[in-house]
């Protein structure tokens, strides 16, 4: 078996799959097309799942000469693995060609809840050979096989002592949770918690506490990890109806940081430890002392959620079938 893993064109994708990208049986590509400028925009429109559902545009194969996979000699031994974000940026017509002409199997790993994905994209996802999800509720609702998560612990030098510059660190897009984030921020501020908040995709009119919160200041994932290393506690607020294990949770576990979260399902997580993970339901109920307290944290993580295990799982289920 050989694997092709397509990233979403960002640093986070490379870090997610880091453990396997140098393997001899893995081809890792940052994204399906390395286009820039007008060509990038035109290709995205021409190959859009939403547009092609309305009208099937011709000549999409004209883009294939720019495809990052064009020099691979495909056969039925290949398994092409994409996260949902990478799939949304891919050329579905090219994936269809690989499946039909070379019997390449396309496997989608849903790293986000299905309700955050457009209906048009979900329709295309359901046509692929296998779908895995990291969300417990989606696994139950759609009968997708459940995998806890996919994450590579990066061998970089982080500040992991108890002498941190911040008490609490949050980073993430607004995603319909700005109200609760701001309410929590006000409580932290009132209780003299030293916070570092980065919130993305927030319109100017909704940006409160501009001098204390970083709005729309996007960070590379390596920069996020630096700030993880420099905080006492990671703060997590789930997207609506999300039930899976998030990047914030994995960062806490891999780099031994306390976690404050509203994810009730985290009690089912293998590494749940009430000394290290505090669950809240309402902002008013947040345990301030949990945030302030400095303790030695050690989850005993040993690469249990490495992408190595995902590829092993794919190999196992394919052999059985």
N, C-alpha and C positions, 0 to 999 in steps of 0.2 A: 504493500500500500504506500502511496505517496500523497502528500497533503499540500494544497495550495491555500494559504491564508491571506485574505485580502483585508487590509486595514481601512480605516476611515479617513486616511490622509492627515492624521494628527499624531502628536507625540503620545497621547494616551493609548492609542491602539498599539503602537510599538511596545510600550511598556506592559500592556496587558498580555501580549503574546511573547514577551521577551524570552521566557524560558525555552522556547522551541524554535525560534527563528533561525538559529544557526545549525539546526539538525540537518543531516544529510538527506533525510526523507521529507523535508519541508522546504517549500518555496514561499518566502514571505514577500509580499508586495505592499507598499504603503497605501496604494489605491489602484483602481483599475485603469485609470487614465492619468497621465502626467501632462495635462494640458494647461495652458495659461491664457489669460486675456479673453479675447472674443471667441476663440475656438472652444475654450472651456465652457463659456456661457451657452454657445450654440449646441455643443454636444449634450449638455445637461437638458436643454429644452427638447432637442430632437429625440432623446432617449427616455424622456420623462414617462414614468408609469401612468401618471394621471392623464397626461395629454394623449398617450397612445391607447388608453382605454376608450377615449372619446373618438379618436380617429387614428387608425394604425398607420403612422407615417412611414413612407417607403425609404429605402436606401440607408437604413441605419448601419448596415454593414460597411459603409464607407468609412466609418470611424475605426473599424477594427485594426487598421494598419497602425493606429496610435496606441493600441491596447498593450498594457504592460505584460500580458500573458502570451503575446503573439509568437514568441520564440520557443515556447515550451512544446515538446512533442507529446501530445496528449494520448492517453489510452484509458481503458476502463479501470485501471488501477488507481486513478486519481480521484481524490476527494477534495472538493473546493469548499472551504469553511469561511463563512462571513458572519460578523455580528450584524444586528439589525440596522445600525447606522451605516455601516459599510455597504450593506445590501441596498439601502435607500439611495446610495450614491453610485451604484453599479449600473452596468448596461445589461438589462434583463434579456435583451435580444441575443447578446453574446453568450450569456449563461444558457439560454435555450439551445443555441447552436452546439455548445459543448455537450450538453446532455443528449441531444439527438444524434450528433455525428460521432461522438467519442465515448458515449456512455459514462461521462464524468458525473459523479453524484455531487449534488449541491446541498450542503448542510448549513442551516441557519441557526445561530446561537443568539437567542433573544436576551440581550443584556438589559433591556428596558421593558416595563410593563406593556402589554399589547395595546392598552387603551391610549398609549402615547404615540402610537403609530397610525398613520392615515389608513383609511379603509382601502384605498387603491393599492397601497403597498402591502397591506395584510393579505389582500386577494392574491398578489403575486407570490408572497411568502408561502402561502398555503399550497402553491403549485410545486414547490421544491421537494427534494427527495426526503429530507428529514428536518424536523424542527425541534430544537432543544430550548428550554426556557430556564431562567434563573428566578422566576417568580412563582411562588407556591400557588397563588390563586389562579394564575393563567394555566398552570399545569393541570389543576383540577377542572377548570372551565372548558379548556380546549383539548384536553387529553394529550398535551405535549409532555414528553419525558422531562423530568425535573433534574437539573444539576444545580448545586448550591451557588456556584459563581465561577468566574474565570479570573485569575489574578496572578501576576508574577511579582514576587518580592524582589525588588531591584537592589543589587549589591552596590549601593552608594552610601557615602559617609554622611549620616544624619546626626544632628545633635539630639542624643537620646538620654541625656541626663535629666535630673529633676530640677535643674536650674534653667527654667524656660522663660522666654520673654513675654509670653502671653498665657493667660489662663484658659482661653477658649478660642477655637478657630473654626470659622465656617466659610465654605466656598461652594458656589453652585448657582445655577440659573434660577430665575424667579419662579417659573413653572407653577403659577397659581398658588404660591405659598408666601408671597411677600407680606401679607397681613400678619401671619403668625410669626414670621421672622422678625418683623419690626416690634411686635409685642414682646417677644423674647428678648430682643436687644434692649428695650426699655427696662425690663426687669434686671438684666445683667448690669446695665449702667447704674441703676438705682442701688445695686448691691456691690458696687465698686469692683466688678469683674473686668479684668483687662482683656478685652475682646479684639479679634481681628476678623472682620466680615468682608467678604468679597461676594457681591451679588450681581449677576449678569442679566442682560435683557430687560432692564428696567427703564421705562420712559421717564423723561426728566420731571414731569409733573408728579410722579410718584416717589421721587427720591428724597426721603426724609433723612435727617442727620448726615448731610452730605460731607461734613467735615470729619465725620467719625466712621463712616462706612464707605468702602471702595465700591462704587457702582460702575459696571461695564468696563472694568479694568481687567482684561482677560489675562490669565496666567498660563504659562506652559505647565505641563504636568510635573516637570522637574522642579519648577518653582513652588508648586503646591506641596510637593514632598518636603521641600526645605522648610516650609511653614508648618507642616505636620511635625517635623522634627523639633521645631522650636516652640511647641505649645504643650500645655499640660493636659488638655482635653479637646477632643474633636466633637463638634456639634453637628447633628444630623436632623433634618426635617424631611420626611418622605414626600414624594409626589402623591397626589390623590390616588388612593386605592393601591399604591405600591406595597408589595409584601415581601420582595426578595432582599437578598443581601447586597448592599451597595458598596461603591468604592470607598466611601468614608468608613464603613465598617471594616473593610479589608485593610485599610491603612492603619486603623487603630490596632487590629490584631497583628499585622505583620511588623509594625514598628513600635508595638507595646505602648499604646496611648490609651487613656481613658476615653470612653465614648458616652455622650449624652444624646439619646435618640428617642423619637416617638414611635419607633417600630416595635409594636407589641410582639410580633412574631419572632423577634430576635431571641426570645427565651428558648426557641427550638433549635437555635444555632449551636453547633458543636462546641464553639469556644465561648459561649455565654458564661460570664462570671459576674455576679452582682457586685463584687468588689470593684470591678473595672468598668462595668456597663450599667448606666442608670437610665431607666425608662420613664418618660413623662407622658401624660395625656393632655394636660392643660398647662399653658405657660405659668400660671399661678402656682402650680404644684411642683415646679422645678426645685430640686434639692441644691441649694447654693453651696452648701458645705462640701458636697461631692465634687463640685467644680474646683473649689479652692484647695482642697486637701492634696498634698503632695505625697504620693506613695510609689513604691517600686512596682511596676506593672510587668507581668510576664505571662502571656497566654500560652506559651509552649508551642507556638505554631511551627510546623515542619513541612511547609509546601503542600499542604493537603488540597489546596485549590489551584494549584499550578495548571496551566494549559497542557502540561504533559499528561495529566490525568484525563483531560477531555479527549485528547487524541487516542489514549488507551481505551477509553470508553467507546469511542466511535469504532475502533478496530474490533473490539469485543462484540458489539452488537451486529456489525456487518458480517463477521465470521459466522455468528449464530444463524444469520439469515441466508 
